[in-house]
Amino acid sequence: MNVESLSYSLLTALFGMGTVTFFLVLLSGLMVVIRRLFDTPAEGAPTVKKGKTGNGVAETQGSEIQSGADVVDASGVPRWVIAGVLAYIAAEETAYTPYSRVWIERGRQ
């Protein structure tokens, strides 16, 4: 292989990867700015406060709601969403169980 074509290929690859990396960093910065500008909660909307156990509990105008549906995990996802996803995955898994004898026998061992 010619040294000039190798250096041209490497230079082109580095330039392309640098361009992609630059735009990904730029878009990431724009997303942070947009999130800070537009992620303010509306007035009167429930806010999430962490209790002694670390679970989030929704609070509306100073009064705590003791419902389990309002509990969120560390990333802010309500637990009922996680339970629904797990139930869906369990239902899909039972619908598509393997029927091969080898797979069934392997599971019994």
Sequence and secondary structure as in RCSB ss.txt:
>XXXX:A:sequence
MNVESLSYSLLTALFGMGTVTFFLVLLSGLMVVIRRLFDTPAEGAPTVKKGKTGNGVAETQGSEIQSGADVVDAS
GVPRWVIAGVLAYIAAEETAYTPYSRVWIERGRQ
>XXXX:A:secstr
  HHHHHHHHHHHHHHHHHHHHHHHHHHHHHHHHHHHH    TT  EEEE TTS EEEEETTEE   GGG B TT
S BHHHHHHHHHHHHHHHHHT    HHHHHHHH 
